Amino acid sequence: MKCGPENDLFPDLWNTSRTDIIFFCSPNNPTGHAASREQLEQLVEFARENGSIIVYDSVRYKRSVLARRK
């Protein structure tokens, strides 16, 4: 699933074929862009509808998102 500036760094889920595993990283590297709550809900809905497993990597969250809140 391509995640580029043309789709707000979030996969175009509705034009993606079924997949068994979705590896999702947010905030992503190297931009530090974090998915919105709405985007994460869409990802979960897609996974439920397709029987996909989400592997979610949020290791950079504390550094990028929480640092911006200070």
N, C-alpha and C positions, 0 to 999 in steps of 0.2 A: 504494500500500500504506500504509494508515494505521498509524502507530506512536504509540500513546498510552499513558497509564498503565494502561489496562485490559488491555493486552497486553504489559506490561513494556517499553514503548518499543521493541518489536521487531515487525516485520510478522508477521501470521498467514499464513505461507507456504502452508500446506496448504489454506487457503480462498481462495487467490488464483489467478486465472486466469493462463495463460501470458503472459509478457511478454518482449519482445525485449531490453530493456535495464533493468537495475536500478541506480539511482543510490543508493548506500548511504553514509551519513556516520556515522562513529563515532570519537570521541564526538560525539553529536549536539548541536545547538544548539537551544534555549538551556539545556537541562538539564545537559549535560556527561556524560550517561549513556553508558557505553561497553558495546558488545556483548561478551558472553562468548565464549570460544573455542567452546563448544558452539553458540551462536547463529550464529557465523560459519561453522561447519561445516555447519549446517542451510542457511544461505544458499547456500553453494557447492553442496551437494547439490541444492537446488531449481534452481539455475541449470543444472547439468549435465543434470538430468532434462528441463528445458524448453528447452534450447539458448539460454539467456539469457546476455547479457554483463553482467558486474558492473563498474560504475564505482565505485571505492571512494575516498572522500575521508576521509583521516585527518589533515588538516592541524592539527587541534586536539589531537592525541594528546599531543604533548610538553608542551603547556601544562596540560592537565587531568589526564591519567592519571599521567604521570611526576612532576608536581608533588605529587600526593597521596602518592607513595611516599617522598618525602623526610622 
